Amino acid sequence: MKTTNRKSDADHDSLGGLSARVTALEAQVAELTALRETLSVDVPREFYSTADLARAKGVSVYTVTARWCGTGRVEAVKDEQTGRWKIPAHEFRRLVAGGGLRPKAE
């Protein structure tokens, strides 16, 4: 029976140690979350990517790139170096605030 008690004591000790480590990790996560919130300052951007707009509007990058930018439904310019669409900040803010797409070109 002594063997069983020793094993039970060892299990209890390891669970206690695990619990203490989890508590320490939770405290570190809370600290990092608070630090991230402190450091997250809205830095004004001149342009946003199609992925940024897709995420903000809940649509696919394809929709923003091919259907909206490619057809002129949103104000966008092609980056000369990358060939990717860039959405000006004022257009991004307008669309995210609920502004509609431009009419389809006929």
Backbone as XML, in Angstrom:
<?xml version="1.0"?>
<chain id="A" units="angstrom">
  <residue number="1" name="MET">
    <atom name="N" x="0.803" y="-1.204" z="0.000"/>
    <atom name="CA" x="0.000" y="0.000" z="0.000"/>
    <atom name="C" x="0.842" y="1.262" z="0.000"/>
  </residue>
  <residue number="2" name="LYS">
    <atom name="N" x="2.019" y="1.180" z="0.548"/>
    <atom name="CA" x="2.865" y="2.352" z="0.588"/>
    <atom name="C" x="3.206" y="2.824" z="-0.824"/>
  </residue>
  <residue number="3" name="THR">
    <atom name="N" x="3.346" y="1.905" z="-1.752"/>
    <atom name="CA" x="3.650" y="2.250" z="-3.138"/>
    <atom name="C" x="2.531" y="3.086" z="-3.734"/>
  </residue>
  <residue number="4" name="THR">
    <atom name="N" x="1.290" y="2.710" z="-3.474"/>
    <atom name="CA" x="0.143" y="3.441" z="-3.995"/>
    <atom name="C" x="0.112" y="4.852" z="-3.433"/>
  </residue>
  <residue number="5" name="ASN">
    <atom name="N" x="0.368" y="5.001" z="-2.143"/>
    <atom name="CA" x="0.365" y="6.329" z="-1.534"/>
    <atom name="C" x="1.472" y="7.194" z="-2.102"/>
  </residue>
  <residue number="6" name="ARG">
    <atom name="N" x="2.635" y="6.618" z="-2.355"/>
    <atom name="CA" x="3.747" y="7.387" z="-2.920"/>
    <atom name="C" x="3.395" y="7.875" z="-4.320"/>
  </residue>
  <residue number="7" name="LYS">
    <atom name="N" x="2.781" y="6.972" z="-5.108"/>
    <atom name="CA" x="2.396" y="7.368" z="-6.458"/>
    <atom name="C" x="1.345" y="8.460" z="-6.403"/>
  </residue>
  <residue number="8" name="SER">
    <atom name="N" x="0.387" y="8.316" z="-5.517"/>
    <atom name="CA" x="-0.671" y="9.311" z="-5.370"/>
    <atom name="C" x="-0.087" y="10.658" z="-4.947"/>
  </residue>
  <residue number="9" name="ASP">
    <atom name="N" x="0.878" y="10.620" z="-4.027"/>
    <atom name="CA" x="1.536" y="11.861" z="-3.596"/>
    <atom name="C" x="2.296" y="12.494" z="-4.752"/>
  </residue>
  <residue number="10" name="ALA">
    <atom name="N" x="2.969" y="11.682" z="-5.560"/>
    <atom name="CA" x="3.724" y="12.199" z="-6.707"/>
    <atom name="C" x="2.776" y="12.810" z="-7.727"/>
  </residue>
  <residue number="11" name="ASP">
    <atom name="N" x="1.649" y="12.141" z="-7.983"/>
    <atom name="CA" x="0.658" y="12.686" z="-8.917"/>
    <atom name="C" x="0.124" y="14.022" z="-8.410"/>
  </residue>
  <residue number="12" name="HIS">
    <atom name="N" x="-0.145" y="14.088" z="-7.125"/>
    <atom name="CA" x="-0.659" y="15.323" z="-6.532"/>
    <atom name="C" x="0.368" y="16.446" z="-6.653"/>
  </residue>
  <residue number="13" name="ASP">
    <atom name="N" x="1.637" y="16.119" z="-6.399"/>
    <atom name="CA" x="2.697" y="17.120" z="-6.503"/>
    <atom name="C" x="2.837" y="17.623" z="-7.936"/>
  </residue>
  <residue number="14" name="SER">
    <atom name="N" x="2.783" y="16.705" z="-8.911"/>
    <atom name="CA" x="2.937" y="17.113" z="-10.302"/>
    <atom name="C" x="1.732" y="17.931" z="-10.762"/>
  </residue>
  <residue number="15" name="LEU">
    <atom name="N" x="0.537" y="17.596" z="-10.285"/>
    <atom name="CA" x="-0.644" y="18.399" z="-10.621"/>
    <atom name="C" x="-0.562" y="19.778" z="-9.993"/>
  </residue>
  <residue number="16" name="GLY">
    <atom name="N" x="-0.058" y="19.833" z="-8.781"/>
    <atom name="CA" x="0.115" y="21.131" z="-8.120"/>
    <atom name="C" x="1.123" y="21.995" z="-8.861"/>
  </residue>
  <residue number="17" name="GLY">
    <atom name="N" x="2.207" y="21.366" z="-9.321"/>
    <atom name="CA" x="3.210" y="22.097" z="-10.096"/>
    <atom name="C" x="2.654" y="22.563" z="-11.422"/>
  </residue>
  <residue number="18" name="LEU">
    <atom name="N" x="1.875" y="21.712" z="-12.059"/>
    <atom name="CA" x="1.249" y="22.069" z="-13.331"/>
    <atom name="C" x="0.274" y="23.228" z="-13.134"/>
  </residue>
  <residue number="19" name="SER">
    <atom name="N" x="-0.487" y="23.169" z="-12.084"/>
    <atom name="CA" x="-1.443" y="24.236" z="-11.787"/>
    <atom name="C" x="-0.723" y="25.573" z="-11.569"/>
  </residue>
  <residue number="20" name="ALA">
    <atom name="N" x="0.386" y="25.529" z="-10.871"/>
    <atom name="CA" x="1.156" y="26.750" z="-10.626"/>
    <atom name="C" x="1.724" y="27.296" z="-11.937"/>
  </residue>
  <residue number="21" name="ARG">
    <atom name="N" x="2.172" y="26.401" z="-12.822"/>
    <atom name="CA" x="2.713" y="26.849" z="-14.117"/>
    <atom name="C" x="1.616" y="27.456" z="-14.982"/>
  </residue>
  <residue number="22" name="VAL">
    <atom name="N" x="0.430" y="26.852" z="-14.969"/>
    <atom name="CA" x="-0.694" y="27.390" z="-15.741"/>
    <atom name="C" x="-1.068" y="28.771" z="-15.218"/>
  </residue>
  <residue number="23" name="THR">
    <atom name="N" x="-1.109" y="28.920" z="-13.913"/>
    <atom name="CA" x="-1.424" y="30.221" z="-13.313"/>
    <atom name="C" x="-0.391" y="31.265" z="-13.722"/>
  </residue>
  <residue number="24" name="ALA">
    <atom name="N" x="0.894" y="30.895" z="-13.714"/>
    <atom name="CA" x="1.955" y="31.819" z="-14.120"/>
    <atom name="C" x="1.807" y="32.188" z="-15.594"/>
  </residue>
  <residue number="25" name="LEU">
    <atom name="N" x="1.489" y="31.219" z="-16.443"/>
    <atom name="CA" x="1.293" y="31.496" z="-17.871"/>
    <atom name="C" x="0.101" y="32.406" z="-18.095"/>
  </residue>
  <residue number="26" name="GLU">
    <atom name="N" x="-0.973" y="32.194" z="-17.376"/>
    <atom name="CA" x="-2.151" y="33.057" z="-17.498"/>
    <atom name="C" x="-1.805" y="34.498" z="-17.127"/>
  </residue>
  <residue number="27" name="ALA">
    <atom name="N" x="-1.001" y="34.671" z="-16.089"/>
    <atom name="CA" x="-0.582" y="36.011" z="-15.682"/>
    <atom name="C" x="0.270" y="36.662" z="-16.769"/>
  </residue>
  <residue number="28" name="GLN">
    <atom name="N" x="1.157" y="35.891" z="-17.385"/>
    <atom name="CA" x="1.989" y="36.425" z="-18.463"/>
    <atom name="C" x="1.152" y="36.807" z="-19.679"/>
  </residue>
  <residue number="29" name="VAL">
    <atom name="N" x="0.165" y="35.995" z="-20.007"/>
    <atom name="CA" x="-0.718" y="36.312" z="-21.127"/>
    <atom name="C" x="-1.483" y="37.602" z="-20.849"/>
  </residue>
  <residue number="30" name="ALA">
    <atom name="N" x="-1.981" y="37.757" z="-19.651"/>
    <atom name="CA" x="-2.694" y="38.980" z="-19.284"/>
    <atom name="C" x="-1.778" y="40.191" z="-19.388"/>
  </residue>
  <residue number="31" name="GLU">
    <atom name="N" x="-0.537" y="40.031" z="-18.959"/>
    <atom name="CA" x="0.453" y="41.115" z="-19.052"/>
    <atom name="C" x="0.727" y="41.491" z="-20.504"/>
  </residue>
  <residue number="32" name="LEU">
    <atom name="N" x="0.926" y="40.475" z="-21.343"/>
    <atom name="CA" x="1.198" y="40.721" z="-22.760"/>
    <atom name="C" x="-0.003" y="41.354" z="-23.460"/>
  </residue>
  <residue number="33" name="THR">
    <atom name="N" x="-1.197" y="40.929" z="-23.095"/>
    <atom name="CA" x="-2.409" y="41.509" z="-23.685"/>
    <atom name="C" x="-2.515" y="42.978" z="-23.323"/>
  </residue>
  <residue number="34" name="ALA">
    <atom name="N" x="-2.253" y="43.309" z="-22.072"/>
    <atom name="CA" x="-2.298" y="44.705" z="-21.640"/>
    <atom name="C" x="-1.232" y="45.525" z="-22.354"/>
  </residue>
  <residue number="35" name="LEU">
    <atom name="N" x="-0.048" y="44.956" z="-22.524"/>
    <atom name="CA" x="1.035" y="45.654" z="-23.217"/>
    <atom name="C" x="0.671" y="45.893" z="-24.671"/>
  </residue>
  <residue number="36" name="ARG">
    <atom name="N" x="0.099" y="44.875" z="-25.329"/>
    <atom name="CA" x="-0.308" y="45.023" z="-26.726"/>
    <atom name="C" x="-1.348" y="46.131" z="-26.880"/>
  </residue>
  <residue number="37" name="GLU">
    <atom name="N" x="-2.305" y="46.194" z="-25.969"/>
    <atom name="CA" x="-3.333" y="47.233" z="-26.033"/>
    <atom name="C" x="-2.726" y="48.615" z="-25.818"/>
  </residue>
  <residue number="38" name="THR">
    <atom name="N" x="-1.717" y="48.695" z="-24.960"/>
    <atom name="CA" x="-1.043" y="49.967" z="-24.711"/>
    <atom name="C" x="-0.272" y="50.420" z="-25.945"/>
  </residue>
  <residue number="39" name="LEU">
    <atom name="N" x="0.359" y="49.476" z="-26.631"/>
    <atom name="CA" x="1.205" y="49.813" z="-27.774"/>
    <atom name="C" x="0.434" y="49.967" z="-29.072"/>
  </residue>
  <residue number="40" name="SER">
    <atom name="N" x="-0.792" y="49.452" z="-29.133"/>
    <atom name="CA" x="-1.525" y="49.529" z="-30.395"/>
    <atom name="C" x="-2.093" y="50.926" z="-30.571"/>
  </residue>
  <residue number="41" name="VAL">
    <atom name="N" x="-1.358" y="51.702" z="-31.298"/>
    <atom name="CA" x="-1.742" y="53.077" z="-31.594"/>
    <atom name="C" x="-2.127" y="53.099" z="-33.067"/>
  </residue>
  <residue number="42" name="ASP">
    <atom name="N" x="-3.238" y="53.726" z="-33.363"/>
    <atom name="CA" x="-3.647" y="53.824" z="-34.757"/>
    <atom name="C" x="-2.722" y="54.784" z="-35.489"/>
  </residue>
  <residue number="43" name="VAL">
    <atom name="N" x="-1.873" y="54.209" z="-36.312"/>
    <atom name="CA" x="-0.957" y="55.003" z="-37.118"/>
    <atom name="C" x="-1.658" y="55.271" z="-38.443"/>
  </residue>
  <residue number="44" name="PRO">
    <atom name="N" x="-1.787" y="56.533" z="-38.802"/>
    <atom name="CA" x="-2.458" y="56.828" z="-40.062"/>
    <atom name="C" x="-1.723" y="56.171" z="-41.225"/>
  </residue>
  <residue number="45" name="ARG">
    <atom name="N" x="-2.490" y="55.572" z="-42.106"/>
    <atom name="CA" x="-1.919" y="54.934" z="-43.280"/>
    <atom name="C" x="-2.421" y="55.671" z="-44.507"/>
  </residue>
  <residue number="46" name="GLU">
    <atom name="N" x="-1.575" y="55.700" z="-45.506"/>
    <atom name="CA" x="-1.942" y="56.349" z="-46.755"/>
    <atom name="C" x="-2.774" y="55.410" z="-47.629"/>
  </residue>
  <residue number="47" name="PHE">
    <atom name="N" x="-2.426" y="54.119" z="-47.612"/>
    <atom name="CA" x="-3.114" y="53.114" z="-48.417"/>
    <atom name="C" x="-3.363" y="51.851" z="-47.606"/>
  </residue>
  <residue number="48" name="TYR">
    <atom name="N" x="-4.375" y="51.099" z="-48.040"/>
    <atom name="CA" x="-4.681" y="49.801" z="-47.456"/>
    <atom name="C" x="-4.634" y="48.749" z="-48.555"/>
  </residue>
  <residue number="49" name="SER">
    <atom name="N" x="-4.362" y="47.518" z="-48.172"/>
    <atom name="CA" x="-4.298" y="46.431" z="-49.152"/>
    <atom name="C" x="-5.702" y="45.890" z="-49.422"/>
  </residue>
  <residue number="50" name="THR">
    <atom name="N" x="-5.799" y="45.111" z="-50.484"/>
    <atom name="CA" x="-7.072" y="44.455" z="-50.774"/>
    <atom name="C" x="-7.425" y="43.468" z="-49.658"/>
  </residue>
  <residue number="51" name="ALA">
    <atom name="N" x="-6.414" y="42.856" z="-49.051"/>
    <atom name="CA" x="-6.661" y="41.934" z="-47.931"/>
    <atom name="C" x="-7.229" y="42.682" z="-46.733"/>
  </residue>
  <residue number="52" name="ASP">
    <atom name="N" x="-6.733" y="43.900" z="-46.480"/>
    <atom name="CA" x="-7.265" y="44.712" z="-45.375"/>
    <atom name="C" x="-8.752" y="44.994" z="-45.590"/>
  </residue>
  <residue number="53" name="LEU">
    <atom name="N" x="-9.104" y="45.407" z="-46.807"/>
    <atom name="CA" x="-10.502" y="45.723" z="-47.106"/>
    <atom name="C" x="-11.364" y="44.467" z="-47.068"/>
  </residue>
  <residue number="54" name="ALA">
    <atom name="N" x="-10.843" y="43.371" z="-47.599"/>
    <atom name="CA" x="-11.597" y="42.116" z="-47.577"/>
    <atom name="C" x="-11.908" y="41.703" z="-46.141"/>
  </residue>
  <residue number="55" name="ARG">
    <atom name="N" x="-10.916" y="41.792" z="-45.272"/>
    <atom name="CA" x="-11.099" y="41.431" z="-43.860"/>
    <atom name="C" x="-12.128" y="42.352" z="-43.204"/>
  </residue>
  <residue number="56" name="ALA">
    <atom name="N" x="-12.031" y="43.641" z="-43.475"/>
    <atom name="CA" x="-12.934" y="44.620" z="-42.857"/>
    <atom name="C" x="-14.372" y="44.458" z="-43.342"/>
  </residue>
  <residue number="57" name="LYS">
    <atom name="N" x="-14.544" y="44.046" z="-44.592"/>
    <atom name="CA" x="-15.885" y="43.919" z="-45.161"/>
    <atom name="C" x="-16.436" y="42.497" z="-45.099"/>
  </residue>
  <residue number="58" name="GLY">
    <atom name="N" x="-15.598" y="41.533" z="-44.720"/>
    <atom name="CA" x="-16.056" y="40.156" z="-44.617"/>
    <atom name="C" x="-16.282" y="39.493" z="-45.964"/>
  </residue>
  <residue number="59" name="VAL">
    <atom name="N" x="-15.452" y="39.852" z="-46.939"/>
    <atom name="CA" x="-15.534" y="39.242" z="-48.269"/>
    <atom name="C" x="-14.166" y="38.661" z="-48.610"/>
  </residue>
  <residue number="60" name="SER">
    <atom name="N" x="-14.086" y="37.990" z="-49.744"/>
    <atom name="CA" x="-12.809" y="37.399" z="-50.141"/>
    <atom name="C" x="-11.903" y="38.438" z="-50.787"/>
  </residue>
  <residue number="61" name="VAL">
    <atom name="N" x="-10.611" y="38.155" z="-50.764"/>
    <atom name="CA" x="-9.639" y="39.026" z="-51.428"/>
    <atom name="C" x="-9.937" y="39.059" z="-52.928"/>
  </residue>
  <residue number="62" name="TYR">
    <atom name="N" x="-10.378" y="37.933" z="-53.469"/>
    <atom name="CA" x="-10.734" y="37.883" z="-54.890"/>
    <atom name="C" x="-11.839" y="38.898" z="-55.203"/>
  </residue>
  <residue number="63" name="THR">
    <atom name="N" x="-12.857" y="38.954" z="-54.360"/>
    <atom name="CA" x="-13.951" y="39.902" z="-54.580"/>
    <atom name="C" x="-13.429" y="41.327" z="-54.627"/>
  </residue>
  <residue number="64" name="VAL">
    <atom name="N" x="-12.600" y="41.688" z="-53.671"/>
    <atom name="CA" x="-12.064" y="43.051" z="-53.631"/>
    <atom name="C" x="-11.171" y="43.301" z="-54.842"/>
  </residue>
  <residue number="65" name="THR">
    <atom name="N" x="-10.274" y="42.377" z="-55.137"/>
    <atom name="CA" x="-9.296" y="42.564" z="-56.201"/>
    <atom name="C" x="-9.936" y="42.552" z="-57.586"/>
  </residue>
  <residue number="66" name="ALA">
    <atom name="N" x="-10.610" y="41.481" z="-57.914"/>
    <atom name="CA" x="-11.127" y="41.307" z="-59.276"/>
    <atom name="C" x="-12.452" y="42.014" z="-59.509"/>
  </residue>
  <residue number="67" name="ARG">
    <atom name="N" x="-13.352" y="41.884" z="-58.560"/>
    <atom name="CA" x="-14.697" y="42.413" z="-58.784"/>
    <atom name="C" x="-14.830" y="43.892" z="-58.447"/>
  </residue>
  <residue number="68" name="TRP">
    <atom name="N" x="-14.107" y="44.355" z="-57.457"/>
    <atom name="CA" x="-14.256" y="45.753" z="-57.066"/>
    <atom name="C" x="-13.160" y="46.636" z="-57.654"/>
  </residue>
  <residue number="69" name="CYS">
    <atom name="N" x="-11.904" y="46.314" z="-57.386"/>
    <atom name="CA" x="-10.801" y="47.149" z="-57.894"/>
    <atom name="C" x="-10.676" y="47.028" z="-59.413"/>
  </residue>
  <residue number="70" name="GLY">
    <atom name="N" x="-10.718" y="45.802" z="-59.894"/>
    <atom name="CA" x="-10.519" y="45.554" z="-61.320"/>
    <atom name="C" x="-11.589" y="46.147" z="-62.208"/>
  </residue>
  <residue number="71" name="THR">
    <atom name="N" x="-12.769" y="46.370" z="-61.657"/>
    <atom name="CA" x="-13.859" y="46.920" z="-62.455"/>
    <atom name="C" x="-14.172" y="48.368" z="-62.108"/>
  </residue>
  <residue number="72" name="GLY">
    <atom name="N" x="-13.369" y="48.966" z="-61.234"/>
    <atom name="CA" x="-13.578" y="50.371" z="-60.884"/>
    <atom name="C" x="-14.687" y="50.622" z="-59.883"/>
  </residue>
  <residue number="73" name="ARG">
    <atom name="N" x="-15.142" y="49.579" z="-59.189"/>
    <atom name="CA" x="-16.225" y="49.753" z="-58.205"/>
    <atom name="C" x="-15.735" y="50.442" z="-56.945"/>
  </residue>
  <residue number="74" name="VAL">
    <atom name="N" x="-14.415" y="50.401" z="-56.684"/>
    <atom name="CA" x="-13.825" y="51.155" z="-55.578"/>
    <atom name="C" x="-12.649" y="51.951" z="-56.135"/>
  </residue>
  <residue number="75" name="GLU">
    <atom name="N" x="-12.366" y="53.055" z="-55.499"/>
    <atom name="CA" x="-11.200" y="53.845" z="-55.895"/>
    <atom name="C" x="-9.957" y="53.078" z="-55.461"/>
  </residue>
  <residue number="76" name="ALA">
    <atom name="N" x="-9.093" y="52.786" z="-56.413"/>
    <atom name="CA" x="-7.874" y="52.040" z="-56.113"/>
    <atom name="C" x="-6.827" y="52.350" z="-57.175"/>
  </residue>
  <residue number="77" name="VAL">
    <atom name="N" x="-5.575" y="52.193" z="-56.791"/>
    <atom name="CA" x="-4.468" y="52.396" z="-57.731"/>
    <atom name="C" x="-3.555" y="51.178" z="-57.672"/>
  </residue>
  <residue number="78" name="LYS">
    <atom name="N" x="-2.933" y="50.885" z="-58.794"/>
    <atom name="CA" x="-1.980" y="49.762" z="-58.834"/>
    <atom name="C" x="-0.617" y="50.256" z="-58.376"/>
  </residue>
  <residue number="79" name="ASP">
    <atom name="N" x="0.000" y="49.507" z="-57.486"/>
    <atom name="CA" x="1.352" y="49.812" z="-57.039"/>
    <atom name="C" x="2.296" y="49.534" z="-58.202"/>
  </residue>
  <residue number="80" name="GLU">
    <atom name="N" x="3.093" y="50.515" z="-58.568"/>
    <atom name="CA" x="3.990" y="50.370" z="-59.721"/>
    <atom name="C" x="5.051" y="49.295" z="-59.508"/>
  </residue>
  <residue number="81" name="GLN">
    <atom name="N" x="5.468" y="49.097" z="-58.281"/>
    <atom name="CA" x="6.518" y="48.116" z="-58.000"/>
    <atom name="C" x="5.986" y="46.697" z="-57.900"/>
  </residue>
  <residue number="82" name="THR">
    <atom name="N" x="4.822" y="46.530" z="-57.277"/>
    <atom name="CA" x="4.306" y="45.178" z="-57.034"/>
    <atom name="C" x="3.193" y="44.767" z="-57.986"/>
  </residue>
  <residue number="83" name="GLY">
    <atom name="N" x="2.536" y="45.734" z="-58.598"/>
    <atom name="CA" x="1.400" y="45.423" z="-59.461"/>
    <atom name="C" x="0.127" y="45.111" z="-58.695"/>
  </residue>
  <residue number="84" name="ARG">
    <atom name="N" x="0.151" y="45.295" z="-57.393"/>
    <atom name="CA" x="-1.021" y="45.022" z="-56.557"/>
    <atom name="C" x="-1.853" y="46.290" z="-56.376"/>
  </residue>
  <residue number="85" name="TRP">
    <atom name="N" x="-3.144" y="46.077" z="-56.175"/>
    <atom name="CA" x="-4.041" y="47.193" z="-55.928"/>
    <atom name="C" x="-3.802" y="47.766" z="-54.526"/>
  </residue>
  <residue number="86" name="LYS">
    <atom name="N" x="-3.911" y="49.090" z="-54.421"/>
    <atom name="CA" x="-3.849" y="49.794" z="-53.135"/>
    <atom name="C" x="-5.106" y="50.648" z="-53.035"/>
  </residue>
  <residue number="87" name="ILE">
    <atom name="N" x="-5.729" y="50.632" z="-51.896"/>
    <atom name="CA" x="-6.934" y="51.421" z="-51.677"/>
    <atom name="C" x="-6.558" y="52.630" z="-50.821"/>
  </residue>
  <residue number="88" name="PRO">
    <atom name="N" x="-6.818" y="53.851" z="-51.320"/>
    <atom name="CA" x="-6.504" y="55.040" z="-50.525"/>
    <atom name="C" x="-7.254" y="55.014" z="-49.188"/>
  </residue>
  <residue number="89" name="ALA">
    <atom name="N" x="-6.640" y="55.599" z="-48.178"/>
    <atom name="CA" x="-7.202" y="55.568" z="-46.829"/>
    <atom name="C" x="-8.613" y="56.148" z="-46.784"/>
  </residue>
  <residue number="90" name="HIS">
    <atom name="N" x="-8.860" y="57.245" z="-47.503"/>
    <atom name="CA" x="-10.190" y="57.857" z="-47.444"/>
    <atom name="C" x="-11.250" y="56.922" z="-48.041"/>
  </residue>
  <residue number="91" name="GLU">
    <atom name="N" x="-10.902" y="56.176" z="-49.080"/>
    <atom name="CA" x="-11.834" y="55.219" z="-49.690"/>
    <atom name="C" x="-12.051" y="54.029" z="-48.757"/>
  </residue>
  <residue number="92" name="PHE">
    <atom name="N" x="-10.995" y="53.549" z="-48.149"/>
    <atom name="CA" x="-11.087" y="52.441" z="-47.194"/>
    <atom name="C" x="-12.033" y="52.822" z="-46.057"/>
  </residue>
  <residue number="93" name="ARG">
    <atom name="N" x="-11.822" y="54.005" z="-45.466"/>
    <atom name="CA" x="-12.667" y="54.451" z="-44.343"/>
    <atom name="C" x="-14.122" y="54.599" z="-44.777"/>
  </residue>
  <residue number="94" name="ARG">
    <atom name="N" x="-14.353" y="55.134" z="-45.984"/>
    <atom name="CA" x="-15.704" y="55.320" z="-46.500"/>
    <atom name="C" x="-16.410" y="53.973" z="-46.634"/>
  </residue>
  <residue number="95" name="LEU">
    <atom name="N" x="-15.724" y="53.001" z="-47.217"/>
    <atom name="CA" x="-16.320" y="51.685" z="-47.423"/>
    <atom name="C" x="-16.579" y="50.959" z="-46.102"/>
  </residue>
  <residue number="96" name="VAL">
    <atom name="N" x="-15.633" y="51.032" z="-45.193"/>
    <atom name="CA" x="-15.789" y="50.372" z="-43.889"/>
    <atom name="C" x="-16.928" y="51.013" z="-43.091"/>
  </residue>
  <residue number="97" name="ALA">
    <atom name="N" x="-17.120" y="52.317" z="-43.289"/>
    <atom name="CA" x="-18.193" y="53.013" z="-42.583"/>
    <atom name="C" x="-19.569" y="52.735" z="-43.193"/>
  </residue>
  <residue number="98" name="GLY">
    <atom name="N" x="-19.609" y="51.950" z="-44.267"/>
    <atom name="CA" x="-20.890" y="51.593" z="-44.854"/>
    <atom name="C" x="-21.163" y="52.200" z="-46.198"/>
  </residue>
  <residue number="99" name="GLY">
    <atom name="N" x="-20.198" y="52.956" z="-46.728"/>
    <atom name="CA" x="-20.383" y="53.545" z="-48.054"/>
    <atom name="C" x="-20.488" y="52.464" z="-49.114"/>
  </residue>
  <residue number="100" name="GLY">
    <atom name="N" x="-21.269" y="52.763" z="-50.135"/>
    <atom name="CA" x="-21.514" y="51.776" z="-51.173"/>
    <atom name="C" x="-20.438" y="51.766" z="-52.244"/>
  </residue>
  <residue number="101" name="LEU">
    <atom name="N" x="-20.516" y="50.743" z="-53.074"/>
    <atom name="CA" x="-19.611" y="50.635" z="-54.211"/>
    <atom name="C" x="-20.043" y="51.617" z="-55.294"/>
  </residue>
  <residue number="102" name="ARG">
    <atom name="N" x="-19.106" y="51.979" z="-56.124"/>
    <atom name="CA" x="-19.435" y="52.808" z="-57.281"/>
    <atom name="C" x="-20.294" y="51.996" z="-58.235"/>
  </residue>
  <residue number="103" name="PRO">
    <atom name="N" x="-21.086" y="52.671" z="-59.052"/>
    <atom name="CA" x="-21.910" y="51.932" z="-60.022"/>
    <atom name="C" x="-21.034" y="51.165" z="-61.017"/>
  </residue>
  <residue number="104" name="LYS">
    <atom name="N" x="-21.581" y="50.094" z="-61.528"/>
    <atom name="CA" x="-20.869" y="49.307" z="-62.535"/>
    <atom name="C" x="-20.726" y="50.135" z="-63.794"/>
  </residue>
  <residue number="105" name="ALA">
    <atom name="N" x="-19.562" y="50.031" z="-64.414"/>
    <atom name="CA" x="-19.333" y="50.725" z="-65.687"/>
    <atom name="C" x="-20.125" y="49.994" z="-66.773"/>
  </residue>
  <residue number="106" name="GLU">
    <atom name="N" x="-20.744" y="50.774" z="-67.633"/>
    <atom name="CA" x="-21.555" y="50.143" z="-68.694"/>
    <atom name="C" x="-20.871" y="50.150" z="-69.998"/>
  </residue>
</chain>
